[in-house]
Structures are given as structure tokens and as C-alpha cells.
Amino acid sequence: MLNIEYNHTNYYDLLAYYSNKLKAPVINNTITIPETIADGYIKMIELPNGLHCLLSDYTAKKQAIIQRKKCSENLYVLRFDEIITKDEKGKLHTKSAASLTNTTYDWIFFENEDTKVRSLSIIFSDYWLQQWLSFEQELEVIKICLSNPANAYNFEPLDTEYKYLFDLLFAKNISPKIAILYYQNRVMLLMERFFSRLYLRNVSTTFDSKISSYDLERLREVEELLLRDFANPPKSIVELSKIAAISSSKLKHIFKESYGLPIHQYYQKHRMNKAKAMLLSKKYTTKKVSEAVGYEDVSSFLKAFKKAFDQHPSSITGEAV
Amino acid sequence: MIKDIPYYASNYVEFVQLFAKIAQTNIVDNKVVIPAAMGNGYLWACNLPNGISLLASNIQMNEDVLLKREASFHQYFILQFNECLNQDIQDNSFFVSKPVKAHNMQNNMVLLSGSHVSNNFFIPAASKLKSIKIIFEKKHLSSFMSEELIEQFLHFYFTKLIKQKTIEPLDGTYRTIMDTIIQPTITQHLKHQFLQTRVNLLLERFLSKNISKLENEEHNLDNKSLARLIKIEALLVENFSTPPPTIETLSRIACISTTKLKKEFKELYHLPIYEYYQKNRLAKAKQLLLQGQYSIKEVGAKVGYSNLGHFAAGFKKEYGILPSDVTAKDEALPIASIIK
């Protein structure tokens, strides 16, 4: 088993360390890994905007443990990793993640024979980050989020868009003459997406909610019950709280936190949306629609509709008022 | 009557201020909304780090406008992308009515110019025009290109441009990036970073195209053929949800024989007409799938496939994967294997 252990914060030094450890030369900032260890390469890229990146793409030939030991110098490392393993039946399993870590923490990674690894690490200081985001209004939120020790690892799986951008870094036909601009653009698209999402996670109320999964399940039942039938009067909050076995004050609170609106407003919004959809279908008269969404007299319906959409149903149906 | 707008500006925030004065309207966030008396649309500017300045506009003017940029001693470059949405190709006004020595903004084109020469841009009345202009300094190129390559490229580009007056047409790749910038307001988070990277993506595409031309042979089309082909290309990729115009229709619009049209199109865009169409609509499909807002069926319909099997087969032929592979989700790499 190959054991790689490092605490370098400078990727030129790290590349030299790898070169020594793998007994392979560095040519054009790239190490071609010896065949006995893996099939592929490790490449260091210094971007014009000051970022240092390490890009690797290889299939391991033997087991390895790669460990980054914590060090006192505080730098951020944003990593994108994709690991493809083969099970006994030869079926491929792809796992992936984007994670923002910090050099003051340990990081460890195991790989087996035949594991296919593609990875990008971007290392930068807090100063760099603040310069980069100095014009952005999102900077303050991001700073607060990063200063919270509970957020030492910001982590998310790679979705389709990340994968698309990530794949481009490993393209075979990158024109060598302006390759640096090509890499910088792709790296910045990944950084942009990661930090935009980090920001969004921290301002959105539905994310990071303290509601237990048990309560969430009850909430879903309540929501479904509420919107099931608009023709008859909705169940009262007291009835709903009995069905869900949650106190009415708690129900009101967590409902609003999850769905963004108080229970009755939420009901009304969906009721009006249904009315509008029915009108747009042009299959129903205004009177039929008002009955279907539970209004006994058309004029109250008209008033509610006008309040919700600032338009009169006749502007949709074309009926004479 | 032509309205002249002479200007001198080394960044577009200043230009927007000047424009607001002429239009007698307000600036909000470096943006001007064109008053109804003048036309409609908007233009906005953003100054970015490293001396880069960006102007985005989507306008339609009531009268002809001539933008006259005056020569400057301050050295910088202007890279611009123009797209005109009027497809009145039979009307040859863009050959006759424009003032001499002015670039016609009705052409869908990409153009690099230097600040030391003055430049005129003609915007015909009633044309819908989308445009992006980028100011950058030579030192920006030096950050990712060798001095030798810069000199070689600039020499090649400007001698070619002056001697042969060639224009580079817009294509699908440029348009995809342009569309992300030309919006009334940028709603994306990290706005400056967003714009900076889009500017660099346009620059990257422009440079890599022209650097490869340095090495390969160029086409031999005259400007009249070019203008014709640029219009035909725009018509072809305008709307993928309906069947494309036939080659006969296109050749009638261009007033040339089908044989000549096919030959010239291939010379300029390096693909036969329908292969080009196919490639572009699949690229559009891939972009839509990646956005994640539409189902595979909806995307198929948007690019003109009513049969999903045909869509999947066409997509696989182009990209080697199925549309469903684009939207498939990976398993998360467990956090336990990343942290201790």
C-alpha cells in the first residue's frame, strides 16, 4: 500500500513532494504517474488571477492512503472529486463531491485498485477570497458563514451542472496556446457556482431548518389535506393540528417556516392558482370556476381573484362582465 | 435623418452617462432605459477589475443613429459582438443607406478594434439590436498569452482586417454566452465575478478561433457573400421548435442558387447546412437539459423533436451519451471518506 502524507500549502512544493514520493519527474508542471502505481497524471496549474490548482486524473493500480495533515497556516481548499469504482459484477459506481475544507484540519482519502479518480483542488487564502469578492454584496454573508467552526466542511454532491463544468477540465483537445485562460475560466465557473450556492444555503429559510424529519412528514400530510379539495371549506387549524398531533401554535410556526406562508394564505394562494388554471383552460365559465374553488357567490370570487392577480377573470375568459 | 452621437470614453460607465445626457433620462445602477421618444430597450455598463469595462445593450431606435467613437491616445482594445434580429434580407438597405466608412450594426458580427483609430457604427432605425462591447488593455492579454503570440495574433488580425475587410460571423457558441449577459438586470449572485468570467469566456472563444485561423487557411468569400451567409445562418438557427427552412427557401431568400449557397455555407461555417443546424439544436438541447428546468420531453419539443426516440438517437450520435445521462444524479461521495 502506498501511503502519502503531506501538509504542504504551496502546490509547487506539493508537486515536488509527489515527484519524490512517486519517483517520477515533473515536466511542464505535470507528473505522469509510474505505471506500477497508477495510470494517469497529476498537474499543477497557476492561474493569472493568483489561484493555484492541482488537477489529477488517474486509475489506481494499487491501494493508497492520501492524508493531508493539518498545519498552522490557514488556507482554504476547494475540492471537486469524482471516484468511480467497479463492484464484483463489473458494474460501475460513481461517487462525487464538492467540498470546501481548510488546511487547519486533517483530510484523508483511501483508494483501492481499479478506482478511477478525477480531482481538482484549488488553494487560496482568506485575503485572496476577500479581494475576489470585494465588489459583491454577498461577501458579508459568506464571511460569516466561513467563520463559523460548525461549517468547517461545506459539502455537496456534484450535480449535472458541476459535472459538466468539471468534465471540461479533463478535455483532451485544449488548445495549448491559451490553455491557461481556458483553465481559469472553467475553475472560476466552478468557484462561482460553489460560492453562490454557499450564499444561498445561508440566506434561504427552508435550508438548514431545525424541523425534525418526523414533523416534516406530518407537515406534508397537513399540506396535502389542506389542498385536496377547494370546493368545500378548508379544515380549521385546530382540526389540522389534531390530525397531525402537533399543537396549533407549533403547527403554524413550522408550516410557515417550511412553506414560506401562513397556513391560510398558502391555502388561498393555491386556491386562486387553481382558479386561474381553470380559467386559462377556457373550458369553464367564471361561475363554474368560482363554485369549484368553493365560493358561494361570484362577486366574492371576483374580489378575491382581483386581489390575487390584479386582474379581472373576464380578461382571461373574454366573457362580458 | 441620422442622429449623430460622437463619443470618447475609455470605460462604458462614462459612455452610459453621456448617453443619458443625450437621451435626457436618468441612470440607475449604470443603466439607462431608452425613453419612448427615442425608441425602446436598455443599455447598461459595468467596470470590472484589471481595466475591463463592459457594455450590454438591447435596443431599437426610432431613427437612424451613427455612433462615432473618436480616436484615443489611451491604448486599449474594444471587442464587440452584435446581433440584429431583423431578418429582412431582401431589403438590401444595409448595403446602400449606411454612411461610408461605418460598420453596419445590422450585421451579426464579432469585431476587435484598437482605440487609436476612430470608428463609426451605424444603427438603422427600427432594427432590434443586441450588442456587447468589451474594453480591455493589452496587459490583460499578457496575463495568459506570451508576448510573441500576442504580437503574432494582433499583426495577423489587423492586417487581415484592413486588407481584406473580413468580418467574423456570430455563431451558436458566442450566442449562448451573449444571452447570459444581455438581460435587463443581472440576477445571478456574485454579479461581478459572473460578468468577469463571461467576458473572459467570450475573449477565450474569440482568441482561440482567430489563433487557429493563424495556422489554417482562411475562406475566400467577399463581403457581399459574407453578409448574405450571416443572415442565412441567423434564419437557420432562429427557432428550433419549428422545422427549419428548406435549402430551396434559403437560397431564394439569399438570391443565389442552392449549389452556390451550400458551397459558400460550408466554406464559412465548416459544416453542411443541415449538419450545422443539427449540431446547434443539439447544443441548445444540452444547454436546456443542464439548466434542469425542463423534462427530456420538453427539451425535445423545444428543439423540434416530437419523437423522443429520434431525439435520444440524435443526441447520442453527437455527444456519445443519452439525454437521460445528462440529467442522471451521482451518488454523494460520503462525507466520512473526505473528513477523518
Chai-1 contact restraints between the chains, C-beta under 6 A:
chainA,res_idxA,chainB,res_idxB,connection_type,confidence,min_distance_angstrom,max_distance_angstrom,comment,restraint_id
A,P48,B,S143,contact,1.0,0.0,6.0,A-B,restraint_1
A,P48,B,F144,contact,1.0,0.0,6.0,A-B,restraint_2
A,D81,B,L333,contact,1.0,0.0,6.0,A-B,restraint_3
A,T94,B,D330,contact,1.0,0.0,6.0,A-B,restraint_4
A,K95,B,E331,contact,1.0,0.0,6.0,A-B,restraint_5
A,K95,B,L333,contact,1.0,0.0,6.0,A-B,restraint_6
A,S96,B,D330,contact,1.0,0.0,6.0,A-B,restraint_7
A,S96,B,L333,contact,1.0,0.0,6.0,A-B,restraint_8
A,A97,B,L333,contact,1.0,0.0,6.0,A-B,restraint_9
A,S99,B,I338,contact,1.0,0.0,6.0,A-B,restraint_10
A,D106,B,K340,contact,1.0,0.0,6.0,A-B,restraint_11
A,I108,B,K340,contact,1.0,0.0,6.0,A-B,restraint_12
A,F135,B,H192,contact,1.0,0.0,6.0,A-B,restraint_13
A,E136,B,L190,contact,1.0,0.0,6.0,A-B,restraint_14
A,E136,B,H192,contact,1.0,0.0,6.0,A-B,restraint_15
A,E138,B,H189,contact,1.0,0.0,6.0,A-B,restraint_16
A,E138,B,L190,contact,1.0,0.0,6.0,A-B,restraint_17
A,Y153,B,I339,contact,1.0,0.0,6.0,A-B,restraint_18
A,F155,B,I335,contact,1.0,0.0,6.0,A-B,restraint_19
A,P157,B,D330,contact,1.0,0.0,6.0,A-B,restraint_20
A,P157,B,A332,contact,1.0,0.0,6.0,A-B,restraint_21
A,L158,B,D330,contact,1.0,0.0,6.0,A-B,restraint_22
A,T160,B,L290,contact,1.0,0.0,6.0,A-B,restraint_23
A,T160,B,T327,contact,1.0,0.0,6.0,A-B,restraint_24
A,E161,B,L290,contact,1.0,0.0,6.0,A-B,restraint_25
A,Y164,B,L290,contact,1.0,0.0,6.0,A-B,restraint_26
A,S175,B,S208,contact,1.0,0.0,6.0,A-B,restraint_27
A,K177,B,L149,contact,1.0,0.0,6.0,A-B,restraint_28
A,K177,B,I211,contact,1.0,0.0,6.0,A-B,restraint_29
A,I178,B,L207,contact,1.0,0.0,6.0,A-B,restraint_30
A,I178,B,S208,contact,1.0,0.0,6.0,A-B,restraint_31
A,I180,B,F144,contact,1.0,0.0,6.0,A-B,restraint_32
A,L181,B,F144,contact,1.0,0.0,6.0,A-B,restraint_33
A,L181,B,E204,contact,1.0,0.0,6.0,A-B,restraint_34
A,N185,B,T197,contact,1.0,0.0,6.0,A-B,restraint_35
A,N185,B,N200,contact,1.0,0.0,6.0,A-B,restraint_36
A,N185,B,L201,contact,1.0,0.0,6.0,A-B,restraint_37
A,N185,B,E204,contact,1.0,0.0,6.0,A-B,restraint_38
A,M188,B,T197,contact,1.0,0.0,6.0,A-B,restraint_39
A,L189,B,T197,contact,1.0,0.0,6.0,A-B,restraint_40
A,E192,B,L190,contact,1.0,0.0,6.0,A-B,restraint_41
A,E192,B,Q193,contact,1.0,0.0,6.0,A-B,restraint_42
A,S196,B,H189,contact,1.0,0.0,6.0,A-B,restraint_43
A,S196,B,L190,contact,1.0,0.0,6.0,A-B,restraint_44
A,Y199,B,H189,contact,1.0,0.0,6.0,A-B,restraint_45
